Amino acid sequence: MNSAILTMDDFPSKNTPAIVDYLNEKKIKAIFFAIGRNIERYYEEAAYAVKNGMIVGNHSYSHPAFSSLPMAACIQEIESCERVLDKLYQDIGAKRTVRPFRFPYGDKGGENKAALQRYFRENGFHKVDDTQITYPWWKENGLDTDIDTFWTFDFMEYKIRPNSGFTRESVWERMHDANPELGAALFPRAMSQAPCLHEHKTNRVGLANAARVNTNVSKRHISLGAHQGSCAAAYGGVIDSGENNRHILLMHAHDETEEMLPEYYKVFIEHLLENGLTFEEPRFV
């Protein structure tokens, strides 16, 4: 049986209370990665999530690509969001016990990556416990030691937009992909000895240098290391069975998606539950 923790980026939004109510109904405790200026815009919605047991982490103040910023500007983005988060927790009388961070777009800062990881360690940020994530590519790309929170599966539901050609069915296909381009299979399947049918990249590129840009939705994610996102679940021609996998799932708190597909978060989470995936409470190290 596969298990997962749920993370949601770009929090908060107008539909945040509805998302929180649904998650609590299903007894799912999620990490919401917050954009500082979004909290300022939707302050009551953000407070609702904290009051109702969700974890809120730092997703920068204005959601820039960190590899495009000098180190000082990276720190300013992080600390500006930290101040907003500290005020939020203080205003509602809640203790802020953990401080997870996720880079916008998964962009870990380019040449500043090592300095940023050092900054997180020295300034009390918390790493999500990923000790049960055993995919080789997770360690090959240093994700097991990085403090920031990456993911093993991205629903990419943010691409559901007018005239995008990306629909609910596109997300279904991603969820049932036995050999995903980036990440690992969500659902169990029979072990296969079939070889990979697409070429593997062998050059070692950094996370920040493998960005793929979708200009239609202004959302960019980083392909992973040696494989540049190709067949991360397959090694030596043996495709991972998809059984007993641990995932960090990435969904997004976007009102634009809600307009296109009402209760989109419920649609996809229900499908996961129906197929036997269980959710675990996030733990930190």
N, C-alpha and C positions, 0 to 999 in steps of 0.2 A: 504494500500500500504506500502510495506517495503522500508526502506531507509538504506544507508550505507555510511561510509567513507572508502576509499581504502588506505591500507598501503602496501608497498612493502619492503621486507627485503633483506639484503645482497648487497645493492646498493654500487657502480655502477658496470655496466658490459658493454661489447661491444655493447649490444643491447639497452642500455639506451636511446640514442636519438630516436630510433624508438618507444620505449614505450612512451616517453614523447610526441612525435608528435601525436601519437594515442590518448593519454589521452586529450591533448588539443583540438584535433578534436572533441572529445565527451564532451568537457567542464567538465572534471573530474580533480579536483585538488587533488593530492595524497600526502601522507607523505612517503618519501623514507628513510628508516632507513639504515644509511651508516656504513660500516665497514671501519675504518680508513685506513688500508693498501690497501683496494680496491680503495679508492679515490686516493691514491698515484700511483696506477697502472693505473687507468683510469681517470686521472685528467680532461681531456677535456670533457669526457662524463659526469662527475659529474657537471662540470661548466655549461654544456648545460642544465641540468635539472634545476639548480638554475636560470639561465638566462631566462628560459621559464616558470617560475612561480611555480615550484614544491617546496614543503617544504622538507628540508633534516634534519633528526634527527640522533641521536647518537645510534649506535648499537654495540659499543665498538670498540677497535682498532684491535683486532685479533680474535674475536668471540669465546672466551672460555666459558666453563660452570662456571658461577660465584660461584656456591656452592662448587666448587673445589679449590677456591682461598681464601687466607687470605684477610682481609679487605683492607690492603694497596695495594695489587695487583689489587683488584676490582677498587679502586679509580684510580690507574695508568691507567688501561684499559679505563676508562671513560674519564679521562683528556687528555690522549694521542689522543683519537679521537676528543675531543673538540678542541685541538690545530689545528688538521688537518682541521676541519670544519671552525674554525675562519679564517684560512689562505685562504681557498677556497672562502668564502664570501668576504674577504678583497680584494683578487686578482681580483675579477670581479666587485668590487665596489657596492656590494649589502649589505643591512643592514640585519643582522640576528636578527629577532624579536622574534622568539620562539625557545626553546631548548627541544624538546621532546626526550625521551629515551625509547628504548626497549631492554630488556635483550636478549642475544642470547639464543635460545631454549626456551624462556619463563622461564628460570631458575633464580629466583629472589634472589639467594644468600644464601640459606640455613640459617644457624645460623646468618648470617649478614644481613638478610632481613630488619629488623627494622632499623638498622644503615644506610643501603643504602637509605631507604626511607627518613630518616632524612637528609642525605647528599643531596638528590635531592631537598628537601624543602629549605635547607639552602643555596643552590648554584644556584638558579635561573632557575631550570628546570621547564618545563611546562607540565601540565596534559591535555590530550585531554578531551574535554567536553563530558562526558559519562552520563550526567544527564537523557538522554532519554533512556538509556539502563535499562530495568526493570526486566530482568531475575533474579529470586531469587538467583541462584548460583553466579551471579556477585557480589552481596552484601555479600553472605555467605562466600566468599573467600577473602573479603576485597578489591576487584578490584575497587570498587567505591571510595576508599580513597587512594589507591596506586597512586603514581605520574607517574610511568612508564606506557607504553602503552601495554596492553594485547590485545586480539582479541576475537571475538565471533565466527568467522568461518575461518578455515584454508583450502585453496584449496588443500594443500599437493601436488601440481603439481611438486614439486622438486623431487618426487619419480619416475617420468617418466624417467627411465634410461634403458639402454640396459639390457635385461634379468631380469628386476625387476618384471615383471608381472603387473605393475601398469601403466595404459594407460589413454588416454583421457576419455575413457568410465568410468574408475574408478573415475575420477573427476566428471563426470556427475552424477554418483550414489551418491557421497557425496553431490553434490549441491541439489539433489532432495530427500535426506534422510529426511523423516518426523520426525524422532526421532534420531538425531545425537548423536554419542558417546560423543562428546565434542562440546559445543556451543548450537546453536538454529537453527531452520528451516529457510532456506532462503526464501522459497516461501509460500504463504498462502495455507491453506488447511482446510477442514471442521473440526470443533471441534470434538474430539473423546473422548468417555468415556472408551475406551479400556484400560485395565491395561498394565503396562510395562511387557514385556515378558522376561526380564533378571534381575538378582539380583542386588540390590543396595548395595554399600559398605557404611557402616555407620561409620566406624572409621574415625576420623578427622586427615587427614594427611596434612602436609604442601605442598604448591605448589612445592617446591624444592625437596621434598622427594618422589614425585610421577612421576619421570621421566620415559618416555618410550623411549628406544633407538632403532633406526633403523640403524644397522651397515652397511647396504648396501649403504646408501646414506650419512652417517655421519651427520644425522640431528636428533636432539632430541627435543621433545616438552614435556611440563609438563601437566599432567592430573590435573584436578581441584578438590581440596579439598575433601569434604565429599563424593562425588559420585565417585571420582577417574575417572571422565570422563564418567560415565555410566548414560545415559538418563538424561542429564542435563536439558532438556526442559520439563520433565514430573514431576508433583508433585501431590500426592494424587490420582494417577491413571488417572488424567485428562491431556491429552496431549495438549500442547500449540498449538493454532490454526495456528501459523505462520503468523498471520495478524498484520499489523502495528508494526512490529518489527524494531528495530534499530540495525545495525550491525557495527562492526569494522572488515573489511575483511583483511585477510593476504594472500598475494601472494609474490613471490620471483623473484628477478632480476637475473636469472641464464642463462648464455649462453648455458650451457649443456642442459637445457630444450628447448631452442630455436632450438638446433640441432635436438632434437628428435621430436619436434612438432613446426614447424615454426609459429611465431606469436601466441604463446600459450596464451598470455595475451589477445589478441584480441578475440580469440575463446571463452574464458570463460566470458569476460566482455560483449561481444555481447549477449551471452546467458542470462546473468543477465538482460540486458536491454530489451531483447525480452520478458522476463517473468515479466516485470513490476517493477523491482527494480530501484529505483532512487538513484543517488549519490549526497551527500551533501559536501560542503566545510568544511574541518576540522576547528573546533573552539577549543580554549584553555581556561583553567581556572587557 
